[in-house]
């Protein structure tokens, strides 16, 4: 039995940009788990329409 594991999860979110307005995109979270309980997000990123992978720090959640 592993005590510490890493899990990747993708879920849709609505983000907002100044140029394009509201966007519905898939955001991938990489989380560290202890006994299958997530306790730390290591990284989150999104894939653009053109296939580029971008960090989610450059886009806001609200208007």
Phi and psi in degrees as a GROMACS rama.xvg file:
@    title "Ramachandran Plot"
@    xaxis  label "Phi"
@    yaxis  label "Psi"
@TYPE xy
-84.5723  135.702  UNK-2
-84.9319  -43.4379  UNK-3
-116.386  129.937  UNK-4
-138.837  166.931  UNK-5
-122.868  132.24  UNK-6
-126.476  141.474  UNK-7
-111.168  129.549  UNK-8
-134.267  133.979  UNK-9
-114.787  132.187  UNK-10
-145.435  149.525  UNK-11
-77.0501  141.801  UNK-12
-139.872  157.519  UNK-13
-103.067  120.187  UNK-14
-116.579  164.338  UNK-15
-127.738  131.786  UNK-16
-122.701  154.813  UNK-17
-68.6185  -38.6181  UNK-18
-77.1612  -40.5319  UNK-19
-109.161  -11.0094  UNK-20
84.6335  -144.971  UNK-21
-78.3061  133.74  UNK-22
-123.768  137.138  UNK-23
-102.377  110.608  UNK-24
-131.692  160.47  UNK-25
-90.8917  125.902  UNK-26
-112.207  130.228  UNK-27
-102.747  127.131  UNK-28
-108.766  134.918  UNK-29
-110.249  115.089  UNK-30
-120.666  145.432  UNK-31
-94.4165  136.261  UNK-32
-123.268  144.463  UNK-33
-119.875  115.225  UNK-34
54.0044  44.7532  UNK-35
61.2385  24.2194  UNK-36
-115.469  114.004  UNK-37
-67.3187  134.38  UNK-38
-132.187  -9.32866  UNK-39
-152.805  132.522  UNK-40
-92.1388  117.637  UNK-41
-80.8097  -42.0388  UNK-42
-159.331  148.85  UNK-43
-137.875  137.878  UNK-44
-147.043  166.373  UNK-45
-134.731  156.634  UNK-46
-108.149  131.117  UNK-47
-81.1678  176.076  UNK-48
-61.9103  -31.3629  UNK-49
-90.3357  3.63895  UNK-50
93.3827  1.698  UNK-51
-76.8001  147.219  UNK-52
-103.659  124.081  UNK-53
-125.198  150.348  UNK-54
-74.6432  148.066  UNK-55
-83.9086  1.08303  UNK-56
-73.5211  -18.2077  UNK-57
-88.7331  0.622486  UNK-58
-132.833  139.67  UNK-59
-94.8894  162.155  UNK-60
-89.8823  -25.4279  UNK-61
-125.968  170.07  UNK-62
